[in-house]
């Protein structure tokens, strides 16, 4: 039996962990500047492993929301949804925040996309009730 794939898997997993750590440390040492997240996301977009882009986009959105740069956060999510309709912000709170911003900012399609699977993705989260109410307000 060939167990070479296990060694390769372990090597790749270690490389991925080191890459995550390196990039996260780089962002921290630069003060978690939104411009650095933007630059990083544009760079990792070309990588074969889309998990990097998803994770750093989620972190970027969280950072923008924390800084109250809501319009920018909405733009980042809308662009990402164009390329990957399954993309969602990291947390229920961030997803609902962006859905609310989208609903009030003239982007109801983005809000509907974010809310479509909210109860499943965030089952048991208290904000499901609010997400469902917003979804009903937006209609089909």
Buried (B, 14 or more C-beta within 10 A) or exposed (E): EEEEEEEEEEEEEEEEEEBBEEBBEEBEEEEBEBEBBBEBBEEBBEEEEEEBBBBBBBBBBBBBBEEEBBEBBBBBBBEBBEEEEEBBBBBBBBBBBBBBBBBEBEBBEBBBBBBBEBBEBBEEBEBBEBBEEBBEEBEE
